[in-house]
Amino acid sequence: MSKRPNPKLQIQSGLHLLKRASKWPIWADVITRLSVAFFLIAIVVLVHWIDRAGLKDSHDGQISFLDVVYFTMISVTTTGFGDIAPVSDRSRLIEAVIVTPIRIMVLFIFVGTAYNFVIKRTWEKWRMARIQAKLTDHIVVLGYGTSGAEAVRELIARGTDPSCIVVIDQARNRINAAEAAGCNVMEGDASNDDTLVDVRIGEAQSVLVSAGRDDSSILIVLTVRHLAPNVPISVVIRAQDNELLARQAGANNVINPVSFTGLLLAGSAQGEHVADYMADLAAIGGKVQLRERPISAEEIGRSLDQLASGGRGLRVYRGGKPYGFWEPEVQKLEPGDMIVEVIRCEPCEAD
């Protein structure tokens, strides 16, 4: 059961996008925009050359090809020195009907390019740096497939602020879905060091890994553990043979959805209510919930069945070792103990 994120993580509403990985290289985008602009200018040059008889040069009275190029450039850029001007009705109509719309399109292309590659990118970098500076004690979800999306929905249902969740995935549609849920998102490779550093993986409260493939998930776990030696990592592994590899890679919790389904099936064979209760424990919508937490100061010295929360204690973790409710070690709780308890879900009972 995940703890509530620390309230010191404050991310402004609406600043949910850390960074999107562009599938279209910057140089290709610039070249495409400039190519379109110069193609439109070439059309204007051709139109002016064909209609050069309708132009008048006040300097020498002759219109050469160089004059046409010159007149086109000052016309498209709206400079307009007046030394060359359209004098015939046909030329003025061409300027109004053909050249003016092209002039507007070229200006939009240049202004749009300047906005995208100077103003917008500078703003995005500043915004990303500002969000990153405040990322601490957050939950990082690596992979927003079926399991990752369900985990995020469950976290939000349990009271986690979506702005305290960072989702990384390579699929644009999944990133859009996570962003719509209110999470901070980053489109990128979760096994890449730079990507994880960007979301300050070392400052995370916990990391949830669900890459869809066991080999990818284990590689991500290795990378996360290398960058964040002390951050708890939970990973979804579908093949039982890979569970040990995931733990060796550094995962604290290995979840096998196939095995869990088998447990529910086996439980249902022992009684019709066993599987129902197990599902009740796992989901926020049930009447009871499993919760893991450190013991409070007032619980030190008490036994596991005397919790201040009123919950039913099931297990104590002391020094990394688990003790069941029947063992003598749980008769006296010690500072630093972590407990797993079953508590009532009062909001669910009210519904």
VOBA-1610 file (N, C-alpha, C; in pm, whole numbers, padded with zeros to 5 digits, always signed):
BEGIN
Met+00085-00119+00000Met+00000+00000+00000Met+00089+00124+00000Ser+00075+00211-00094Ser+00161+00329-00105Ser+00122+00435-00004Lys+00223+00502+00047Lys+00196+00614+00139Lys+00154+00735+00058Arg+00088+00828+00129Arg+00057+00956+00064Arg+00186+01031+00039Pro+00197+01098-00077Pro+00318+01173-00105Pro+00339+01287-00005Asn+00463+01320+00018Asn+00498+01430+00106Asn+00444+01561+00051Pro+00377+01642+00131Pro+00320+01767+00079Pro+00422+01870+00034Lys+00551+01845+00060Lys+00649+01945+00016Lys+00666+01945-00135Leu+00610+01843-00203Leu+00611+01846-00350Leu+00499+01935-00397Gln+00531+02050-00449Gln+00431+02145-00498Gln+00459+02174-00644Ile+00370+02132-00733Ile+00385+02158-00876Ile+00264+02238-00921Gln+00286+02348-00988Gln+00176+02435-01026Gln+00081+02364-01120Ser-00047+02389-01100Ser-00149+02331-01186Ser-00131+02377-01329Gly-00146+02281-01422Gly-00135+02314-01563Gly+00004+02295-01619Leu+00106+02277-01533Leu+00242+02256-01582Leu+00273+02107-01575His+00199+02027-01651His+00212+01883-01639His+00311+01823-01738Leu+00354+01897-01835Leu+00440+01842-01939Leu+00585+01873-01909Leu+00663+01771-01873Leu+00805+01792-01848Leu+00880+01807-01980Lys+00861+01711-02068Lys+00931+01716-02196Lys+00870+01613-02288Arg+00853+01647-02414Arg+00808+01551-02514Arg+00923+01526-02611Ala+00946+01401-02638Ala+01051+01368-02734Ala+00997+01386-02876Ser+01060+01470-02954Ser+01013+01499-03089Ser+01054+01388-03185Lys+00957+01337-03261Lys+00988+01235-03360Lys+01038+01299-03489Trp+01032+01431-03502Trp+01074+01504-03621Trp+01194+01588-03583Pro+01314+01559-03638Pro+01434+01633-03599Pro+01417+01783-03620Ile+01483+01862-03536Ile+01472+02007-03545Ile+01521+02058-03680Trp+01636+02005-03724Trp+01691+02053-03851Trp+01598+02022-03967Ala+01529+01907-03961Ala+01436+01871-04068Ala+01315+01964-04068Asp+01269+02000-03948Asp+01155+02091-03938Asp+01191+02228-03993Val+01310+02278-03957Val+01353+02409-04006Val+01367+02408-04158Ile+01432+02304-04210Ile+01450+02295-04356Ile+01316+02289-04428Thr+01222+02214-04373Thr+01089+02203-04435Thr+01019+02338-04439Arg+01022+02410-04327Arg+00957+02541-04322Arg+01021+02639-04421Leu+01155+02643-04422Leu+01224+02735-04512Leu+01202+02696-04658Ser+01196+02565-04684Ser+01171+02520-04822Ser+01035+02565-04871Val+00935+02554-04786Val+00800+02600-04823Val+00801+02750-04848Ala+00869+02826-04759Ala+00874+02971-04774Ala+00941+03012-04905Phe+01056+02952-04936Phe+01128+02988-05058Phe+01055+02938-05184Phe+00980+02829-05171Phe+00899+02783-05283Phe+00791+02887-05316Leu+00728+02940-05211Leu+00626+03044-05232Leu+00689+03169-05292Ile+00808+03206-05244Ile+00877+03323-05300Ile+00911+03299-05447Ala+00951+03176-05480Ala+00983+03143-05620Ala+00860+03159-05709Ile+00743+03124-05656Ile+00619+03143-05733Ile+00596+03291-05761Val+00620+03375-05659Val+00602+03520-05678Val+00702+03573-05780Val+00827+03525-05775Val+00927+03567-05874Val+00880+03531-06014Leu+00828+03409-06030Leu+00780+03365-06161Leu+00664+03451-06209Val+00570+03481-06119Val+00454+03564-06156Val+00500+03704-06197His+00592+03762-06120His+00642+03895-06154His+00722+03894-06285Trp+00794+03789-06311Trp+00872+03782-06435Trp+00780+03773-06557Ile+00675+03692-06542Ile+00578+03679-06653Ile+00508+03813-06678Asp+00481+03886-06569Asp+00409+04013-06581Asp+00502+04134-06568Arg+00628+04117-06605Arg+00725+04225-06587Arg+00691+04350-06667Ala+00609+04335-06772Ala+00571+04452-06852Ala+00484+04550-06772Gly+00419+04497-06668Gly+00333+04584-06587Gly+00406+04651-06472Leu+00540+04629-06466Leu+00620+04692-06360Leu+00700+04808-06417Lys+00727+04907-06335Lys+00804+05023-06379Lys+00919+05047-06283Asp+01041+05057-06341Asp+01161+05086-06264Asp+01193+05234-06280Ser+01183+05312-06173Ser+01207+05457-06180Ser+01355+05491-06195His+01442+05388-06180His+01586+05411-06189His+01634+05418-06335Asp+01608+05310-06412Asp+01655+05308-06551Asp+01544+05271-06650Gly+01424+05249-06601Gly+01313+05217-06690Gly+01315+05076-06744Gln+01415+04994-06709Gln+01425+04857-06758Gln+01401+04759-06642Ile+01330+04649-06671Ile+01305+04545-06570Ile+01382+04419-06609Ser+01491+04394-06538Ser+01568+04272-06561Ser+01524+04164-06463Phe+01581+04044-06479Phe+01547+03935-06387Phe+01592+03969-06245Leu+01708+04034-06234Leu+01756+04075-06102Leu+01660+04176-06039Asp+01604+04265-06123Asp+01504+04361-06072Asp+01381+04289-06020Val+01340+04182-06092Val+01222+04105-06050Val+01247+04037-05915Val+01366+03976-05900Val+01399+03912-05772Val+01401+04015-05660Tyr+01465+04130-05689Tyr+01473+04238-05590Tyr+01333+04287-05551Phe+01250+04313-05652Phe+01114+04363-05624Phe+01033+04259-05546Thr+01051+04130-05578Thr+00979+04023-05507Thr+01017+04021-05359Met+01146+04031-05330Met+01190+04023-05191Met+01141+04142-05109Ile+01150+04264-05165Ile+01103+04379-05087Ile+00951+04381-05079Ser+00886+04318-05177Ser+00740+04310-05174Ser+00693+04209-05070Val+00756+04091-05071Val+00717+03985-04976Val+00745+04028-04833Thr+00856+04096-04811Thr+00891+04140-04676Thr+00825+04272-04637Thr+00740+04325-04727Thr+00664+04450-04704Thr+00756+04570-04681Thr+00879+04563-04733Thr+00969+04679-04719Thr+00923+04794-04807Gly+00908+04766-04937Gly+00849+04863-05029Gly+00921+04996-05041Phe+01037+04999-05108Phe+01110+05125-05127Phe+01043+05216-05230Gly+00965+05160-05320Gly+00895+05240-05419Gly+00970+05265-05548Asp+01095+05215-05557Asp+01171+05238-05681Asp+01119+05152-05795Ile+01059+05037-05763Ile+00990+04955-05863Ile+00847+04938-05815Ala+00752+04960-05905Ala+00612+04954-05864Ala+00526+04900-05978Pro+00414+04832-05945Pro+00319+04788-06048Pro+00241+04909-06099Val+00233+04922-06230Val+00164+05038-06286Val+00041+05000-06367Ser+00037+04878-06421Ser-00080+04838-06500Ser-00187+04782-06409Asp-00312+04785-06457Asp-00423+04729-06379Asp-00402+04580-06354Arg-00349+04510-06452Arg-00325+04366-06439Arg-00221+04339-06328Ser-00114+04417-06326Ser-00010+04397-06225Ser-00064+04425-06084Arg-00146+04529-06073Arg-00201+04561-05942Arg-00299+04453-05895Leu-00375+04396-05991Leu-00465+04286-05956Leu-00386+04163-05910Ile-00275+04136-05979Ile-00190+04022-05939Ile-00134+04043-05799Glu-00092+04169-05771Glu-00039+04198-05638Glu-00145+04176-05530Ala-00269+04216-05563Ala-00375+04205-05464Ala-00424+04063-05445Val-00437+03989-05555Val-00501+03857-05550Val-00401+03743-05526Ile-00282+03754-05583Ile-00186+03643-05574Ile-00073+03674-05476Val-00008+03788-05494Val+00113+03816-05415Val+00081+03843-05268Thr-00025+03917-05240Thr-00057+03949-05100Thr-00086+03825-05016Pro-00171+03729-05061Pro-00189+03606-04981Pro-00059+03529-04960Ile+00026+03523-05065Ile+00154+03453-05049Ile+00242+03527-04949Arg+00241+03660-04954Arg+00318+03740-04859Arg+00277+03708-04716Ile+00146+03699-04692Ile+00096+03669-04558Ile+00141+03529-04514Met+00133+03431-04607Met+00175+03295-04572Met+00323+03289-04538Val+00406+03358-04614Val+00551+03359-04587Val+00581+03422-04453Leu+00512+03532-04422Leu+00533+03596-04292Leu+00493+03504-04178Phe+00381+03432-04195Phe+00338+03338-04093Phe+00442+03227-04073Ile+00499+03180-04183Ile+00601+03074-04173Ile+00721+03123-04094Phe+00771+03243-04127Phe+00888+03295-04059Phe+00859+03326-03912Val+00744+03387-03886Val+00707+03419-03748Val+00686+03290-03668Gly+00618+03192-03731Gly+00595+03064-03663Gly+00724+02991-03633Thr+00818+02997-03726Thr+00947+02933-03704Thr+01021+02999-03589Ala+01021+03131-03587Ala+01087+03203-03478Ala+01023+03170-03344Tyr+00889+03158-03342Tyr+00819+03126-03217Tyr+00855+02986-03168Asn+00849+02888-03261Asn+00872+02749-03223Asn+01015+02722-03178Phe+01110+02783-03244Phe+01249+02748-03219Phe+01323+02847-03128Val+01259+02954-03091Val+01324+03048-03001Val+01237+03068-02876Ile+01121+03127-02895Ile+01036+03162-02781Ile+00980+03038-02713Lys+00916+02950-02792Lys+00848+02835-02733Lys+00947+02740-02666Arg+01058+02711-02734Arg+01155+02617-02678Arg+01222+02675-02554Thr+01248+02803-02552Thr+01305+02866-02434Thr+01207+02859-02317Trp+01079+02884-02347Trp+00976+02877-02244Trp+00964+02735-02190Glu+00963+02633-02280Glu+00951+02495-02237Glu+01069+02454-02150Lys+01190+02496-02187Lys+01307+02461-02107Lys+01300+02526-01969Trp+01255+02650-01963Trp+01241+02718-01835Trp+01135+02651-01749Arg+01023+02615-01815Arg+00913+02552-01743Arg+00954+02414-01691Met+01024+02338-01774Met+01069+02205-01733Met+01166+02215-01615Ala+01259+02310-01622Ala+01357+02327-01515Ala+01287+02364-01384Arg+01182+02446-01395Arg+01110+02488-01275Arg+01036+02371-01210Ile+00973+02286-01294Ile+00904+02168-01241Ile+01005+02072-01179Gln+01116+02048-01251Gln+01216+01954-01201Gln+01271+01998-01066Ala+01289+02128-01050Ala+01347+02179-00926Ala+01259+02147-00806Lys+01129+02127-00829Lys+01036+02102-00720Lys+00996+01956-00709Leu+01051+01870-00794Leu+01018+01728-00788Leu+01094+01663-00672Thr+01021+01617-00573Thr+01080+01543-00463Thr+00970+01463-00395Asp+01007+01343-00351Asp+00911+01255-00284Asp+00791+01224-00373His+00814+01216-00505His+00709+01187-00600His+00708+01038-00636Ile+00605+00995-00705Ile+00594+00856-00751Ile+00618+00854-00901Val+00712+00773-00945Val+00745+00764-01087Val+00690+00634-01143Val+00608+00645-01246Val+00549+00528-01311Val+00615+00512-01448Leu+00687+00403-01466Leu+00761+00379-01590Leu+00686+00277-01673Gly+00608+00327-01767Gly+00522+00243-01850Gly+00376+00265-01815Tyr+00299+00312-01915Tyr+00159+00345-01890Tyr+00068+00255-01973Gly+00100+00125-01971Gly+00012+00027-02035Gly-00105-00005-01943Thr-00158-00125-01955Thr-00274-00163-01875Thr-00244-00159-01726Ser-00130-00221-01686Ser-00096-00226-01544Ser-00058-00088-01491Gly+00023-00014-01566Gly+00065+00118-01522Gly-00052+00214-01508Ala-00143+00212-01606Ala-00259+00301-01601Ala-00350+00265-01484Glu-00368+00135-01460Glu-00452+00093-01348Glu-00388+00132-01215Ala-00255+00122-01206Ala-00186+00163-01083Ala-00206+00311-01057Val-00197+00394-01163Val-00216+00538-01146Val-00359+00568-01103Arg-00456+00502-01165Arg-00596+00525-01125Arg-00618+00488-00979Glu-00556+00377-00937Glu-00572+00333-00798Glu-00503+00430-00701Leu-00386+00480-00738Leu-00317+00577-00654Leu-00400+00703-00636Ile-00457+00751-00746Ile-00540+00873-00738Ile-00664+00847-00654Ala-00723+00728-00671Ala-00842+00694-00592Ala-00810+00685-00444Arg-00686+00651-00410Arg-00646+00640-00270Arg-00602+00775-00211Gly-00612+00879-00290Gly-00583+01011-00236Gly-00453+01074-00280Thr-00378+01009-00368Thr-00254+01067-00417Thr-00284+01179-00515Asp-00222+01294-00495Asp-00239+01406-00587Asp-00176+01370-00721Pro-00251+01379-00833Pro-00194+01344-00964Pro-00068+01422-00998Ser-00056+01545-00945Ser+00064+01624-00973Ser+00187+01569-00902Cys+00167+01471-00814Cys+00280+01406-00747Cys+00320+01277-00818Ile+00262+01253-00935Ile+00292+01132-01012Ile+00357+01174-01143Val+00467+01109-01178Val+00536+01134-01304Val+00530+01005-01386Val+00477+01014-01508Val+00464+00899-01596Val+00561+00913-01713Ile+00635+00806-01741Ile+00725+00803-01857Ile+00683+00689-01947Asp+00665+00717-02075Asp+00630+00615-02173Asp+00675+00665-02309Gln+00694+00571-02402Gln+00738+00608-02536Gln+00623+00628-02633Ala+00502+00585-02595Ala+00386+00594-02683Ala+00313+00726-02660Arg+00293+00803-02766Arg+00229+00934-02754Arg+00086+00923-02700Asn+00010+00821-02745Asn-00129+00809-02699Asn-00136+00780-02549Arg-00039+00703-02498Arg-00038+00675-02354Arg+00002+00799-02275Ile+00097+00873-02328Ile+00138+00998-02263Ile+00020+01094-02256Asn-00055+01103-02366Asn-00173+01191-02367Asn-00275+01148-02263Ala-00293+01016-02248Ala-00389+00964-02150Ala-00344+00996-02008Ala-00214+00981-01980Ala-00162+01013-01847Ala-00172+01161-01818Glu-00146+01243-01919Glu-00156+01388-01902Glu-00301+01428-01874Ala-00395+01360-01942Ala-00536+01389-01920Ala-00579+01353-01777Ala-00509+01256-01717Ala-00540+01217-01580Ala-00481+01315-01479Gly-00403+01412-01527Gly-00347+01514-01439Gly-00204+01489-01396Cys-00141+01383-01451Cys-00004+01350-01411Cys+00098+01435-01486Asn+00218+01448-01428Asn+00331+01500-01502Asn+00376+01389-01596Val+00411+01423-01719Val+00446+01320-01816Val+00575+01355-01888Met+00641+01250-01936Met+00759+01266-02019Met+00758+01153-02122Glu+00766+01191-02248Glu+00773+01092-02353Glu+00919+01057-02377Gly+00957+00934-02350Gly+01096+00895-02364Gly+01120+00752-02323Asp+01247+00710-02331Asp+01289+00575-02298Asp+01322+00568-02150Ala+01246+00489-02076Ala+01265+00481-01931Ala+01393+00409-01892Ser+01459+00341-01986Ser+01585+00274-01955Ser+01705+00366-01982Asn+01678+00488-02026Asn+01784+00583-02056Asn+01818+00665-01932Asp+01946+00675-01900Asp+01988+00747-01780Asp+01941+00892-01780Asp+01956+00960-01893Asp+01920+01102-01900Asp+01772+01124-01872Thr+01688+01034-01924Thr+01544+01045-01902Thr+01511+01036-01754Leu+01572+00941-01685Leu+01545+00922-01543Leu+01604+01036-01459Val+01718+01085-01499Val+01777+01198-01428Val+01687+01321-01441Asp+01625+01338-01559Asp+01537+01452-01582Asp+01420+01456-01484Val+01372+01339-01441Val+01259+01335-01346Val+01308+01316-01203Arg+01439+01338-01182Arg+01498+01330-01048Arg+01460+01200-00979Ile+01498+01090-01042Ile+01461+00958-00993Ile+01514+00934-00852Gly+01630+00994-00820Gly+01688+00973-00689Gly+01611+01038-00576Glu+01522+01134-00610Glu+01441+01203-00510Glu+01301+01145-00500Ala+01273+01037-00574Ala+01137+00981-00579Ala+01103+00908-00449Gln+00973+00904-00418Gln+00925+00825-00306Gln+00927+00677-00340Ser+00885+00645-00462Ser+00887+00506-00509Ser+00879+00505-00660Val+00915+00392-00719Val+00915+00375-00864Val+00835+00250-00898Leu+00740+00265-00990Leu+00658+00153-01037Leu+00695+00125-01182Val+00736+00001-01211Val+00784-00035-01344Val+00688-00135-01407Ser+00637-00100-01525Ser+00550-00190-01600Ser+00571-00163-01748Ala+00679-00221-01803Ala+00718-00191-01941Ala+00648-00279-02044Gly+00574-00380-01999Gly+00504-00467-02093Gly+00581-00592-02130Arg+00713-00586-02123Arg+00800-00702-02150Arg+00894-00720-02033Asp+00917-00845-01995Asp+01001-00872-01879Asp+01144-00823-01900Asp+01199-00843-02020Asp+01338-00801-02042Asp+01351-00649-02032Ser+01252-00577-02087Ser+01255-00430-02078Ser+01239-00384-01933Ser+01149-00449-01860Ser+01125-00411-01721Ser+01248-00433-01636Ile+01317-00545-01657Ile+01437-00576-01578Ile+01548-00477-01612Leu+01562-00442-01740Leu+01663-00342-01778Leu+01634-00208-01712Ile+01507-00170-01707Ile+01469-00043-01643Ile+01499-00048-01493Val+01470-00162-01430Val+01499-00176-01287Val+01649-00160-01261Leu+01732-00222-01345Leu+01877-00209-01332Leu+01920-00063-01341Thr+01862+00009-01437Thr+01899+00149-01457Thr+01855+00235-01339Val+01732+00212-01293Val+01681+00289-01179Val+01765+00263-01055Arg+01796+00135-01031Arg+01873+00102-00910Arg+02013+00161-00916His+02070+00170-01036His+02201+00232-01051His+02197+00381-01015Leu+02090+00448-01057Leu+02079+00592-01034Leu+02021+00626-00897Ala+01940+00535-00842Ala+01872+00562-00715Ala+01885+00439-00624Pro+01996+00425-00555Pro+02021+00303-00476Pro+01920+00279-00364Asn+01856+00384-00314Asn+01771+00368-00196Asn+01622+00382-00223Val+01584+00404-00348Val+01441+00424-00380Val+01372+00289-00395Pro+01257+00268-00330Pro+01184+00142-00346Pro+01134+00125-00489Ile+01153+00005-00544Ile+01112-00024-00681Ile+01016-00142-00681Ser+00902-00125-00746Ser+00807-00234-00768Ser+00798-00258-00918Val+00797-00384-00959Val+00799-00416-01101Val+00700-00528-01132Val+00637-00517-01248Val+00547-00622-01295Val+00627-00719-01383Ile+00627-00845-01344Ile+00696-00951-01419Ile+00595-01061-01450Arg+00589-01101-01575Arg+00486-01196-01616Arg+00532-01342-01620Ala+00660-01364-01633Ala+00713-01501-01634Ala+00775-01530-01498Gln+00735-01641-01437Gln+00784-01673-01303Gln+00936-01689-01301Asp+00994-01740-01410Asp+01139-01760-01416Asp+01216-01628-01406Asn+01150-01518-01441Asn+01217-01388-01440Asn+01205-01312-01308Glu+01127-01367-01215Glu+01107-01297-01088Glu+01238-01284-01011Leu+01318-01390-01008Leu+01446-01385-00938Leu+01540-01285-01004Leu+01539-01281-01138Leu+01624-01184-01209Leu+01585-01041-01174Ala+01453-01017-01162Ala+01407-00883-01128Ala+01453-00843-00988Arg+01450-00937-00896Arg+01497-00908-00760Arg+01647-00886-00759Gln+01720-00964-00836Gln+01865-00946-00844Gln+01900-00812-00909Ala+01813-00765-00998Ala+01836-00636-01062Ala+01815-00519-00967Gly+01744-00546-00856Gly+01726-00440-00756Gly+01583-00411-00718Ala+01486-00488-00769Ala+01346-00463-00737Ala+01316-00504-00592Asn+01244-00418-00521Asn+01201-00452-00385Asn+01077-00539-00386Asn+00988-00511-00481Asn+00863-00587-00493Asn+00848-00635-00636Val+00822-00764-00652Val+00799-00823-00784Val+00656-00874-00787Ile+00579-00821-00880Ile+00437-00856-00889Ile+00413-00933-01018Asn+00358-01052-01002Asn+00327-01137-01117Asn+00175-01144-01131Pro+00117-01074-01229Pro-00029-01075-01242Pro-00085-01214-01270Val-00006-01298-01338Val-00053-01434-01366Val-00061-01513-01237Ser+00041-01499-01151Ser+00040-01570-01023Ser-00074-01522-00934Phe-00096-01388-00935Phe-00203-01333-00851Phe-00339-01385-00897Thr-00357-01394-01029Thr-00482-01450-01081Thr-00498-01594-01036Gly-00386-01667-01036Gly-00390-01806-00989Gly-00428-01814-00843Leu-00377-01720-00762Leu-00414-01718-00621Leu-00564-01694-00603Leu-00619-01604-00682Leu-00763-01578-00672Leu-00843-01701-00712Leu-00799-01767-00819Leu-00868-01888-00864Leu-00861-01998-00758Ala-00740-02016-00703Ala-00723-02119-00600Ala-00806-02086-00477Gly-00808-01956-00442Gly-00887-01916-00327Gly-01035-01941-00347Ser-01083-01919-00469Ser-01224-01942-00496Ser-01259-02090-00488Ala-01160-02177-00512Ala-01185-02321-00502Ala-01202-02364-00357Gln-01141-02288-00264Gln-01149-02320-00122Gln-01275-02262-00056Gly-01336-02169-00123Gly-01457-02108-00068Gly-01500-01991-00154Glu-01626-01970-00167Glu-01676-01869-00261Glu-01643-01726-00219His-01608-01704-00091His-01585-01568-00044His-01437-01531-00033Val-01348-01630-00047Val-01204-01602-00029Val-01153-01507-00137Ala-01182-01538-00264Ala-01135-01453-00374Ala-01197-01314-00365Asp-01324-01308-00322Asp-01392-01180-00308Asp-01322-01093-00203Tyr-01280-01155-00091Tyr-01215-01079+00015Tyr-01075-01034-00028Met-01004-01119-00102Met-00871-01082-00150Met-00880-00962-00245Ala-00979-00964-00333Ala-00998-00851-00423Ala-01038-00725-00347Asp-01118-00746-00240Asp-01160-00635-00155Asp-01039-00568-00089Leu-00945-00649-00044Leu-00824-00596+00019Leu-00738-00517-00079Ala-00733-00564-00202Ala-00642-00505-00300Ala-00692-00374-00358Ala-00825-00354-00361Ala-00881-00238-00431Ala-00928-00132-00332Ile-00925-00006-00377Ile-00969+00105-00293Ile-01120+00103-00273Gly-01193+00037-00364Gly-01338+00037-00356Gly-01395-00061-00256Gly-01309-00142-00193Gly-01359-00241-00098Gly-01389-00183+00039Lys-01445-00265+00126Lys-01480-00219+00261Lys-01360-00219+00354Val-01255-00293+00315Val-01132-00295+00394Val-01014-00269+00302Gln-00905-00223+00362Gln-00784-00195+00284Gln-00662-00245+00357Leu-00561-00284+00279Leu-00430-00315+00333Leu-00348-00187+00335Arg-00276-00164+00443Arg-00194-00044+00451Arg-00060-00078+00517Glu+00046-00025+00460Glu+00179-00038+00519Glu+00221+00099+00569Arg+00273+00103+00692Arg+00313+00231+00750Arg+00412+00208+00862Pro+00490+00311+00896Pro+00575+00301+01015Pro+00489+00317+01140Ile+00534+00259+01248Ile+00455+00272+01371Ile+00468+00414+01425Ser+00367+00457+01496Ser+00369+00590+01556Ser+00440+00584+01691Ala+00471+00702+01745Ala+00544+00708+01872Ala+00464+00643+01985Glu+00332+00662+01982Glu+00250+00608+02090Glu+00235+00457+02083Glu+00270+00397+01970Glu+00257+00251+01955Glu+00384+00177+01997Ile+00493+00248+02022Ile+00617+00184+02065Ile+00593+00115+02200Gly+00629-00012+02206Gly+00611-00090+02330Gly+00481-00168+02332Arg+00386-00132+02246Arg+00260-00207+02238Arg+00277-00332+02154Ser+00177-00418+02157Ser+00177-00536+02072Ser+00108-00503+01940Leu+00121-00591+01845Leu+00066-00567+01711Leu-00087-00559+01712Asp-00151-00617+01811Asp-00297-00612+01816Asp-00349-00494+01897Gln-00261-00399+01927Gln-00303-00280+02002Gln-00264-00152+01926Leu-00295-00149+01799Leu-00257-00035+01715Leu-00348+00084+01742Ala-00287+00203+01740Ala-00363+00326+01766Ala-00465+00355+01657Ser-00441+00303+01538Ser-00531+00328+01426Ser-00661+00249+01435Gly-00662+00148+01523Gly-00779+00061+01530Gly-00778-00049+01426Gly-00672-00054+01345Gly-00662-00157+01243Gly-00616-00290+01301Arg-00627-00394+01220Arg-00581-00528+01258Arg-00441-00550+01201Gly-00343-00560+01290Gly-00207-00580+01245Gly-00185-00721+01193Leu-00119-00734+01082Leu-00093-00864+01022Leu+00055-00902+01024Arg+00141-00804+01007Arg+00284-00836+00994Arg+00367-00716+01038Val+00484-00747+01093Val+00581-00645+01131Val+00710-00669+01054Tyr+00765-00561+00996Tyr+00895-00569+00929Tyr+00996-00498+01017Arg+01095-00575+01062Arg+01196-00522+01152Arg+01334-00563+01100Gly+01414-00463+01064Gly+01545-00493+01010Gly+01539-00570+00879Gly+01432-00548+00803Gly+01418-00616+00675Gly+01360-00756+00685Lys+01329-00801+00806Lys+01275-00936+00825Lys+01128-00928+00866Pro+01041-01012+00805Pro+00898-01008+00840Pro+00866-01100+00959Tyr+00773-01053+01042Tyr+00724-01133+01154Tyr+00572-01135+01149Gly+00513-01255+01156Gly+00368-01269+01153Gly+00304-01232+01285Phe+00172-01214+01285Phe+00101-01171+01405Phe+00106-01274+01517Trp+00140-01399+01486Trp+00146-01505+01584Trp+00285-01520+01651Glu+00384-01448+01600Glu+00520-01465+01649Glu+00546-01375+01770Pro+00633-01419+01860Pro+00656-01343+01984Pro+00719-01205+01959Glu+00791-01188+01848Glu+00856-01059+01821Glu+00758-00944+01806Val+00632-00973+01771Val+00535-00865+01747Val+00463-00824+01876Gln+00497-00886+01988Gln+00431-00852+02113Gln+00481-00720+02170Lys+00593-00670+02116Lys+00645-00543+02162Lys+00705-00469+02043Leu+00635-00369+01994Leu+00680-00294+01878Leu+00797-00204+01914Glu+00890-00192+01820Glu+01012-00116+01844Glu+01022+00001+01747Pro+01098+00105+01783Pro+01116+00219+01691Pro+01174+00170+01557Gly+01120+00223+01449Gly+01167+00184+01316Gly+01090+00069+01254Asp+00998+00007+01331Asp+00919-00103+01276Asp+00823-00053+01169Met+00807-00132+01065Met+00703-00109+00964Met+00597-00217+00983Ile+00471-00177+00976Ile+00364-00274+00995Ile+00273-00278+00872Val+00213-00393+00852Val+00108-00410+00752Val-00021-00439+00829Glu-00123-00357+00804Glu-00248-00371+00879Glu-00367-00368+00785Val-00477-00420+00832Val-00605-00410+00762Val-00687-00304+00833Ile-00737-00206+00756Ile-00816-00097+00814Ile-00951-00088+00743Arg-01045-00026+00809Arg-01176-00002+00749Arg-01167+00106+00643Cys-01249+00094+00542Cys-01262+00198+00441Cys-01394+00269+00468Glu-01389+00369+00554Glu-01512+00436+00596Glu-01586+00506+00481Pro-01514+00572+00387Pro-01586+00633+00275Pro-01663+00531+00193Cys-01605+00409+00179Cys-01674+00305+00102Cys-01798+00257+00175Glu-01790+00250+00307Glu-01907+00208+00386Glu-02018+00312+00375Ala-01976+00440+00369Ala-02076+00547+00358Ala-02148+00541+00224Asp-02077+00497+00118Asp-02138+00486-00014Asp-02237+00371-00018
//
